[in-house]
Amino acid sequence: MSDWGPVVIGLVLFVLLSPGLLVQLPGRHHLVEFGNLKTSAVSIVVHSIIYFALITLFVIVIGVHITTGD
């Protein structure tokens, strides 16, 4: 059996937390900006910290498992 939980969680969080794609924290002109497709070094660091916290929560603490195989 294969455990696809960490892969799926990582992919979904990567897409949702890409700075500037859906939301950007902090924005260039406001605290939160939506869909501006621009980024800064500060927002990359903030999104990386949020990504690390959520991936740790889902994979290690909660232990999400999606198994496939026989």
Order of alpha helices (4+ residues) and beta strands (2+ residues): beta-alpha-beta-beta-alpha-beta
